[in-house]
């Protein structure tokens, strides 16, 4: 991996005047700080996803008894509930993942052309 190419170097005219470029250690420190910030900002996402996984585990293996073949396995009602639970949980996961991957920046979501602006 060449992490040095993630940050832009100095412009060509600055290099031609003899101004020194950014040292490689400064680049790597900046990149590592940016990665730490991203990891810190993703903590709530990890917590919500872990709660959803824990909810799935609790329902499937403890409450419904599907994992235990001696309990309720042959009742059709439990399978309907399990299927509905999995469908709703998968829709929840897809919706949540799409929500945190969508950009909320103004430049990515411009105002519609037919809207009037207040002057």
TAPEBEL-V675351 format. One record per residue. PHI is phi in whole degrees, 0 to 359 (NA if undefined). NEAR is the number of other C-alpha atoms within 8 Angstrom. D_LAST is the distance of its C-alpha to the last C-alpha in whole Angstrom. Layout:
phi: {PHI,PHI}
near: {NEAR,NEAR}
d_last: {D_LAST,D_LAST}
This chain:
phi: {NA,252,286,293,276,289,260,290,279,290,299,297,291,290,293,288,282,98,288,292,276,292,293,297,294,294,299,294,295,295,296,293,295,296,293,297,296,298,296,295,287,271,302,299,296,297,294,295,295,291,295,294,295,295,298,298,298,297,293,289,263,246,278,278,76,293,289,263,291,278,253,42,287,262,276,291,296,292,290,295,296,295,296,297,297,293,295,293,292,292,295,297,296,297,296,293,294,295,292,277,270,279,283,250,290,294,293,275,232,289,291,300,293,274,276,279,260,272,260}
near: {2,4,7,8,6,6,7,5,6,8,6,6,6,9,11,7,6,6,7,5,7,8,6,7,6,8,11,10,8,8,11,8,8,8,8,8,8,8,8,7,7,8,8,7,8,8,8,8,8,8,8,8,8,8,8,9,9,9,9,12,11,8,7,10,12,11,6,8,8,5,7,10,11,4,7,6,6,11,9,8,8,10,8,8,8,8,8,8,9,8,8,8,8,8,8,8,8,8,7,8,6,6,6,6,6,6,5,7,7,6,5,5,4,4,6,4,4,3,2}
d_last: {50,48,46,45,43,40,39,38,41,40,39,41,41,41,44,46,45,48,45,47,45,44,47,48,48,45,44,46,45,41,42,44,41,38,41,42,38,38,41,40,36,38,41,39,39,43,43,42,44,47,47,46,49,51,50,52,55,55,55,57,60,60,59,60,63,62,63,67,69,71,68,67,67,68,66,63,61,60,60,57,55,55,54,51,51,50,48,46,46,45,42,41,42,40,37,37,38,35,32,33,33,30,27,24,22,19,20,23,21,17,15,16,16,15,13,9,6,4,0}
